[in-house]
Amino acid sequence: MDSQTSGIATEAPAVAPWPSEDLEHLGACPACGGSERSVFLDGLTDKAFRVAGGIWTLHACAGCGAAYLDPRPSPASIGRAYGHYYTHGAFRVDESQFFWRQSGLNARLKTGYLNRRYGYAFPGGIAAGSAIVRLKRALRLNIDYSIRHLPAPSAPGAKLLDVGCGSGPFVALAAALGYRASGIDPDPKAVAAGRDAGLDVRFGLLPDPALAEAGFEQITMSHTFEHLHRPREALAQCFDMLVPGGRLWISQPNLGALGLKRFGRDWRGLEPPRHLSLYDFRSLAALLESAGFAAIRLLPAEEAADFYYQQSAAMRLGLDPYAAAPDPAEAKAAQAANRRARRDPSLSESVTVTAIRPRG
């Protein structure tokens, strides 16, 4: 069977339109407040999880360059768009990520890289591992992203907050790295699973006036920022919660991605109506700077094009992206996209940045 037409559910299930009384009309950019805009993409539907009815329009802000849905589901109703979301499952941790606890040669080489590159002092690391891992791009990126580029804690008990933590797998990993790690998430099932596993995870999402805790050395948001109704206010709260010199790490779909140019309305990173606002590096950096952050840095590309290209190609054909067979042609195109993103991370499928709260 042709790989481009294999799969299941070639027709998306019928979903009722989003009720008009549950829509929120903005009229202005949620990132900068500007009202001048143009239609970036219209006629958008939920092709990824097929649970959210409605036809959505993504607007491009003429001021800051962000893209945002308007109208969009209200905060009170957005939960219905997550009916089949992946965070609902039980708590799971990939034990292979805790390589510094293992004794094999490969683990000791990776531990050597971790110690040298990020300032950890785990026993058993082979010093030469740093040079060896640096020569293996895929392995290096896997380590860097698995720990979200976390430097060693500055002191015992340094605090980390993972926003959009799900059931808490990264909370567990950060704790294993020596942080006093906690997380927040709006999925009650995920939060319950994390708590059952003994993790400090709480129900909520930024901005959240009930979250008055401060003194965090690190705050991370992995594919969470695009889900926030009030991104500007969320960043302001992150700034306040961080200690001077503290670091914010954000990764989300990239508005400058090569895949968006290739697939348009079918690009997997759009995911309406769950993804409420999207940014390229320039617009995200401008938003971070307006919130007071400094030393804003674009990190090397994650090289995730194969996921985005395969899912986008399936959605273009009306297939369930999680059931369609891989398309060899798209795999080849994704490899080319990853090569371009190595040279220019601003073209990668996801944009990953760090920003620092200044000390002064």
Buried (B, 14 or more C-beta within 10 A) or exposed (E): EEBBEBBEBEEBEEBEEBEEEBBBEBEBBBBBEEEEBEEBBEEBBBBBBBBBBBEBBBBBBEBBBBBBBBBBBBEEBBEBBBEEBEBBEEBEBEEEBBBBEBEEEEBBBBBBBBBBBBEBEBEBBBEEBBEBBEEEEEBBBBBBBBBBBBBBBEEEEBBBBBBBBBBBBBBBBBBBBBBBBBBBBBBEBBBBBBBEBEBBBBBBBBBBEEBEEEEBBBBBBBBBBBBBBBBBBBBBBBBBBBBEEBBBBBBBBBBBBBBBEBBEBBBBBBBBBBBBBBBBBBBBBBBBEBBBBEEBEBBBBBBBBBBBBBBBBBBBBBBBBBEBBBBEEBBEBBEEBBEBBBEEBBBBBBBBBBBBBEEE
